[in-house]
């Protein structure tokens, strides 16, 4: 991916590109939030939030961690799409401070009141949507305007989350709507970068069968799956929603099979993208089956296949790849990177397993420990890269 030129700035390197602060803060927050979640779940700790413990957990992973990573990705990808300079310096700092303000507002909403908390928290995603849309439109990059829709849906879900939690005492539609928006983003963006990065690596390292290009089949699969997820958000027990989810699972499994993932075993940075995307059809299948056979397939299994599987695995895979590439490092996975990938995949599998055997707390605890290890591990591996200038920028010039 091309690296656009950046403006000379008096701000530190961490504010030179969107991925730098948001990937670092997001990963640290993801690890800390789950570290805090288990004692909160067991009643040993409390927040000053108006949210119930479960709602705080769901909200902060969707609209705290995920929103940060999506922002970091968009602010890094959009300059590549448009050829414009990235959002950096003071505007980027304002976005970071808005994100921080949202976390504090949610945690202390019992003190501030739900309306002020909601306004502060939702201001971040509103600013992100505005910034992303402005840059895409200014660059006349019309084909990528579609990524604004799921991000706007994420914003709407956040607004609804606060209202539902206040008026009903617990979130319902909004948590599924937010998770569905995240899955649609993965189907759209992941559906482009997975085959693209696979093709690039195979063409260079292992000529032969290549991934099929994005086409009408992919558009149809995404559209049907998105419709199923929307129906699931509002009518989770509907047979129509369940049928669309199961059909979406089949179509996305076919998409994945067309991307030659079986030929990427020698490169963990490419392989993990396929493994992460595999949780999309798995989540769709489990969510669909939960409609028809809830006594055998609990709804929480599909939810965690989406959240811990598709979202966490794909975001970590993209975060590591983008961090290496955009800081001037070689795109190669070391032992630490492989451990992080293994940890988050196992965390997803254990959490899905725990849904089927709710009495076995050991699976839940193992999943939580592996989640924390993967995100804190990411921060430990690349934190220095994120706060220091890009390698080429720090190398002295030689010759004329």
N, C-alpha and C positions, 0 to 999 in steps of 0.2 A: 504494500500500500504506500502511495506517495505521501511524503511528509511535507506539508506546506510550510512556507517561510513564516516565522513569527516576528512580531514587532520587538525592537529593543525595549526593555522594560526595567524600571527600578525595582520591580517586585521580585521576590525570590522565585527560583525555578519551579517550585511546587505550584505556582499560580500561572505558569506559562502555557498550560494545556489542561483541558477539563478532566482528562483521565487521572491526572496526578493527585489532586486533593480528594476527588470523589471515590476513586478506587481505594485509596489508603484509608480514608475515614469510613467508607462503607464496609470494608473488610474488618476493621477493628470493631466497628459497631455491631456487625453480625456476630462476631465471636463473643463480645461482651453481653449482648442481648440474650443469647442462649445461656451463657454462664449465670446471668441473673434470673432467667426464666424458671429453671428447675426449682430453686428454693421459693420463688414466687408461687409456682404451681402447687407446692406442698404447704403453702401458708407460712413459711418461715421468714419471708420478707414481704414488704408492702411498697406500693408506689403511692404517690399523691395524685394519681390519675383518676378521673371519673370512669375510665374504662375498667371493665372486669379484667382479671388477670389474663384470661384467654384472649380477650379482645386486644389488650395491650400487646401481647405476644404476636398475634396475627398482624395487627396494624403496623408495628415497628419493623417487621420483616418485609411487609409489602410496601409500605409508604415511607419507611426509613431506609433500610438497606437497599431494597430493589430500586427505589426512586433515585438513590445516590448513584448506583452503578449505571442505570439507564441514562442518567444525566451525563456521567463521565463518558459513556460510549458515544452518545449523540454529539456532544461538544467536540469529540475527537474525530468522529466519522464525517460530520457535515462539512468541515473544511476540505476533506478529500473529495466529497461529492460535488462541491460548488467551486473549489479553487479559491475561496475567500480565506482571509486570515481567521484564526480561531478566536473564540471568546477567551480573553485572558486578562490578567491584571485586576484592576478595580472591579469591572463587571463580574469576573469570575469570583472574586472575593465576596461580593454582595450575594451571589448565589450560595456560596458556602455558608455564609452567616445566616441566610434564610433557612437553609437546611438545619443548622444547629438550633435556630430559634424554634423550628417545628418540633424537634426532639424534646426540648425543654418544655414547650407549651403543652405537649401531650402528657409528659411525665407529671407536670404540676397543674393539670387542668382542674383538679378539685379546688385549687386556690384561685385560678384565673377565671373559671367558668367555661362552659363548653363552647359558647359562641366565639369568644375571643381566642380560645385554643384552636378551634376549627379554622378561624380566619388566618391565624399565624401559620398553622401547619399547611393549609392548602395554598398559601401564597407561594410556597416554593415551587410546586409543580406547575402552578399557573405561570410563574416567571419562566420556567423551563420550556413550557409549550410556546410561550410568546417568543422567547429567544430562538428556539429551534425553527419555528415557522418563519420568523423574520429572515434568518440566514438562508433557509432553503428557497424562499421566494425571491430574495435579493439576488441569489445565485441562479435563478431561473431553473432550478433543478426539480422540475415538476414531478418526475417519476418517483422521487423519494418523499413527496408530500404525504404519501400513505402511511408513513411511520408515525405521523403526528396523530392519527386517529386512535391507535391503541394507547398512546401516551395521554391523550385527552380523556379517553375512557378511564385510565388509571386515576386521573384528576377527579373525574366525576364520581368514581367509586370512593375516593377519599372523602369527598364532600358528603356522600351518602352515608359513609361509615360513621362519621361524627353524629349525623342526625339520627340514624338508627340506634346507635349506642345510647343517645340521650332519651329518645322518645320510647324505645322498646326495651332498653336495658341491656341489649346485646346486639351485635351486628349479625346480619343474616345475608341478604342479597349482596350487600356491598363487598363482603369478603370474597364471595365467589366471582363477582364482577371484576374485582381487582386482580384476582389470580388468573381469571380467564384472559384479561388484557395482557398479562405477562406472557401467557402461553402463546397468544396470537403474535406478540412481538418476536418470540423465539421462532415461530413457524415462518414469519416473514423474513426476519434478518438472518436467523440461523439457516433458513432454507436457501439463502444466497451464499453466506460465507462458508458453510460446511462443504458444499460441492466445489466452490471456488478454490478454497485453500487446499482441498484434496487434489483437485486437478493440477494446481501449481506444483505440489509436492510430487505427485506421480509422474508428471511430464518430465521432471528433473531427475528423479531418483529411480523410478520403476516404470518405464514406458510399457504401455499395454492398455487394458480396459480402463476407460476414464468415466467419471460421473456424467450422467446426462444433464444437459443444461436446463435451467429454469424455463418452464413452459406452461401451456394451458392446463396440463394435468396438475401442476403445483398450484396454480391459481384456484382451480376448482376444489382441490383438497383443503386449501386454507379457507376458502369461502364457506364450505360446508362445515368445517370444524369450528370456525368462528361463530356460525349460526347455532351450532350445537352448544357451544360454551355460553352464548348469550341466553339461549333457552334454559340451560342448566342453572344459570345465575338466578333467573327469575322464577323458574318452575323446576326445581331440582328433582321432583318426583314424577315428572312427566315422562310418559313412555316415548313421546316424540323426541324429547331431549336425549333420552337414553339411546334411542336408535341412531340419532345423528352422531352422538359421541362415539358409539361403537364403529359406525361406518367411517368416521373421521380417523379413528385409530387404525383401521385397515389401510386407508389411503395414505396416511403419514408413514406407516410402516413400509408401504410400497415406495414412497418417496425416498426413505432412508436406504432401502435396498438398492435403489438406482444410483447411489453415490459412491459405490466401490469402497465402502468402509473396510471390507475384509482385506483389502490390499494395503492398509495403512498401519499394520501392527508394528512396524519398525520405527514409527514416529509418534511418541506419546502426545505431542502437541496437536497432531491431526486426529489421532485415534480418539482422544477424549471428546472432541467435538461430536463424533458419531455416537459415542456412548451417552453423552448428555442429551442429544436429540432423541435417542431411543426412549427416554423417559416421557416424551410427549405422547407417542402412541400408547405407551403403557398406562399413563395417567388417564388418557381418553377412554381406554378400554375399561379400566377399573371404575372410573366414574360412571360409565354407561352401565356396567354390570351391577353396580350398586343400586341402580334404579329398579332393575328386574329381580335381583336376588340379594336384597339387603341383609338377609340372614346369613349369607355366606361371604359376601363382599361388603365390608363396611365402607361408608362414604369417605371416612377419613383416610382410607388407603389411597384413593385416587387423589385426594387433596395433597397428601404428602409426596406422592409420585410427581405431581406438578411442582410443589414448592421446594422440597429437599432434593428431588431428582432433577427435573428439567431446569428450573430456575437457578438453583445453587450450582449445579454442575456446569451449566452453560455459561453462567456469569463468571465463574472462576476460570473456566477454560479461556474465555475471551479476555478477561482481565490479565491473565499471565501472558498470553500471546501479544496483546496490545502493549503491555508494559515493556516487554523485551524489544519489540519492534520499534516503538516510538522513543525508546531511550538509547537506541543505537546498539543494542546487544544482538547476538546471534540468536536466531530462532531455533533453539535447541533446548530440550528438557534435560535438566540435571537430576540427580537423585532426589533432591529436596522437592523439586517440581512433581516428580512421579509420586512421591509420598503424599503430597497435597491432593493430587488427583485421586489416588487410591482411597484416601481418607474420606473425601466427599462422596464418592460413589458408594463406599461401604455405609456411610452415614445414611444415605438415601435408602439403601436396601434394608438396613436394620430398622429404619423408621417405618417403612412400608410393612415389614414383618411384624413390628410391634402393634400395628393396627389390627392384624389378624389374631394376635394373642395378647389382648390388653392386660391380662394378669401378669405378664412377664415384664416387669419393670426393667430388668437388666438390658433388654433390647433398646428401650427408650434411653437409658443412661448411656449405653454404648454409642448410640446414634448422636446424642448430644455431645459426648466427649470428642467424637470424630469430627463433628461439625466445627466445634471450637478449634480443634487442632488444625483443620484445613484452612480456616480463615485467618487465624492468628499466624499460622505457618506461612500463608501468602504474604502477610504484612512483614513478617520477619525476613522472608526471602527477597522481597523487592522493595521494601520500604526505603532503603537507601537510594535505589534507582529513581524513585518517585520524587524525592526531595532534592536531588542533585541535577545539574544541567545534563542534557543529552551528551553522550560520549564525544561525538564529533566536535561539539561546541567547546569542549574543554581541552581538545588537543591543539597544541601550538601549530601554526601554519608553517610550512616549509617551502622553500623554493620561491620563485617569483610570484 
